[in-house]
Amino acid sequence: MRIVDRLAASLAAAALIILSILTVAPASAREVVAFNGNAGAGTIVVRTNERRLYLVLGNGRALRYPVGVGRAGRQWAGQSFVSGKHYRPAWAPPADIRRDRPGLPDVIPGGASNNPMGVAALTLSGGDYAIHGTNNPGSIGGFVSYGCIRMYNHDIADLFDRVSVGTPVIVTY
């Protein structure tokens, strides 16, 4: 083997090693993780500062999902519960969104590509917020919404099947 070929092979191997060290799980990865918190099994916990949602499994474990959360001035914290489950929900912009974006239609049908609710939504008690999919997957991991919790569509579909109406929800800063 020529010296140039050996050098190229060594550099390629070194690049692969460095890449494997620097590579982290993608933002879209949901995973089972250790969980320490004051929530019982079956509870949804949203940690706004982490931009993560946890479905508590019990025994110190939870299923963790990446989420988009409320932007500055739109965040909230408190306790709620899942009050409704909706597959391919239609969306009517609330008054505060309509004020900021007056050109929006009155209702965007479920399944439409411009529907920000994505494939499914879990409405929360009180009616102001939901945990839902998105038509803008690039927003996941950011402070982006008017207070709703956004998930990748494949993640909300997974969570949708795991919870029921009445599931407790705790949102923390």
C-alpha positions in Angstrom: 0.0 0.0 0.0 1.4 3.4 -0.9 2.1 5.9 1.8 -0.6 8.3 0.4 -3.2 5.5 0.5 -2.3 4.6 4.1 -2.5 8.2 5.1 -5.9 8.6 3.4 -7.1 5.4 5.2 -5.8 6.6 8.5 -7.4 10.0 8.1 -10.7 8.4 7.2 -10.6 6.1 10.2 -9.8 9.1 12.5 -12.6 11.1 11.0 -15.1 8.2 11.7 -13.9 7.9 15.3 -14.2 11.7 15.9 -17.6 11.7 14.2 -18.8 8.9 16.4 -17.6 10.7 19.5 -19.2 14.0 18.5 -22.5 12.5 17.3 -25.4 12.9 19.6 -28.9 11.5 19.4 -31.0 13.5 16.9 -33.5 16.0 18.2 -36.3 13.7 16.9 -35.2 10.7 19.1 -37.6 9.6 21.8 -36.1 7.4 24.4 -36.5 5.8 27.7 -34.5 7.8 30.3 -34.0 7.9 34.1 -36.6 10.2 35.6 -36.6 11.8 39.0 -39.7 13.8 39.8 -42.8 14.1 41.9 -45.1 12.5 39.3 -46.8 9.1 39.2 -46.7 6.6 36.4 -48.9 7.7 33.5 -48.4 11.5 34.1 -47.2 13.8 31.3 -44.5 16.2 32.5 -43.4 19.1 30.3 -40.1 20.8 31.3 -40.2 24.0 29.3 -36.6 24.9 30.0 -35.4 21.6 28.6 -37.9 21.6 25.7 -38.8 18.0 26.6 -41.9 16.1 27.4 -41.8 13.1 29.7 -44.4 10.3 30.0 -43.6 8.9 33.4 -43.4 5.1 33.2 -42.7 4.5 36.9 -39.8 2.9 38.7 -37.6 5.9 38.0 -38.1 5.9 34.2 -39.9 7.9 31.6 -40.3 8.1 27.9 -38.8 11.4 26.8 -39.8 13.4 23.7 -38.4 16.6 22.2 -41.0 19.4 22.0 -41.4 23.0 21.0 -42.8 25.3 23.8 -44.1 28.8 24.3 -42.0 31.7 23.3 -41.1 34.4 25.7 -44.2 35.9 27.2 -46.3 32.9 26.1 -45.0 30.3 28.5 -47.1 28.9 31.3 -46.7 26.4 34.2 -49.2 24.5 36.2 -51.2 21.3 36.4 -53.8 20.2 34.0 -55.1 17.0 32.4 -55.9 15.7 29.0 -59.5 16.7 28.3 -59.8 15.5 24.7 -58.1 13.4 22.1 -58.4 14.5 18.5 -57.1 12.8 15.4 -56.5 15.1 12.4 -58.1 18.1 14.2 -59.3 21.2 12.4 -57.8 24.4 13.8 -59.5 27.8 14.4 -56.9 30.5 15.3 -57.5 31.9 18.8 -58.0 35.7 19.1 -54.4 36.4 20.1 -53.0 34.6 17.0 -55.6 36.2 14.7 -54.5 39.6 16.0 -50.9 38.9 15.0 -51.8 37.1 11.8 -55.1 38.6 10.5 -54.9 36.9 7.1 -55.4 33.4 8.6 -58.7 31.7 7.6 -61.4 31.2 10.2 -60.8 27.4 10.2 -58.1 25.2 8.7 -59.4 21.7 8.0 -57.8 18.7 9.7 -55.2 17.1 7.5 -54.5 20.3 5.5 -50.8 20.9 4.9 -51.1 24.4 6.5 -52.8 23.1 9.7 -50.5 23.7 12.6 -52.0 21.0 14.7 -50.4 18.2 12.8 -51.8 14.6 12.9 -53.2 14.7 16.4 -53.9 16.8 19.4 -54.4 16.3 23.1 -56.4 19.2 24.4 -55.8 20.3 28.0 -58.4 21.2 30.6 -59.3 24.9 30.4 -59.4 24.8 26.6 -56.5 27.3 25.9 -53.7 24.9 25.2 -53.0 21.5 23.6 -50.1 19.1 23.1 -50.2 18.5 19.3 -48.3 17.7 16.2 -47.0 20.3 13.8 -46.7 21.2 10.1 -43.4 22.9 11.0 -41.0 20.1 12.3 -38.1 22.6 12.3 -39.8 24.3 15.3 -39.3 21.4 17.6 -36.7 22.1 20.2 -37.4 25.8 20.3 -39.4 28.5 22.1 -41.9 28.9 19.3 -45.6 28.7 20.2 -48.3 30.7 21.8 -48.3 28.3 24.7 -49.1 25.0 23.1 -46.7 22.1 23.3 -45.6 21.0 19.8 -44.3 17.5 18.9 -43.1 15.8 15.8 -46.1 14.1 14.2 -44.7 10.6 14.7 -44.2 11.5 18.4 -47.7 12.8 19.0 -49.1 9.7 17.3 -47.1 7.6 19.7 -48.1 9.6 22.8 -51.7 9.7 21.6 -51.9 5.9 21.7 -50.3 5.8 25.2 -52.5 8.2 27.1 -56.2 8.7 27.7 -58.6 11.4 28.6 -57.9 12.3 32.2 -54.2 11.8 32.0 -52.5 14.3 34.4 -50.3 16.9 32.8 -47.7 19.0 34.7 -45.9 21.9 33.0 -42.9 23.4 34.7 -40.6 26.3 33.7 
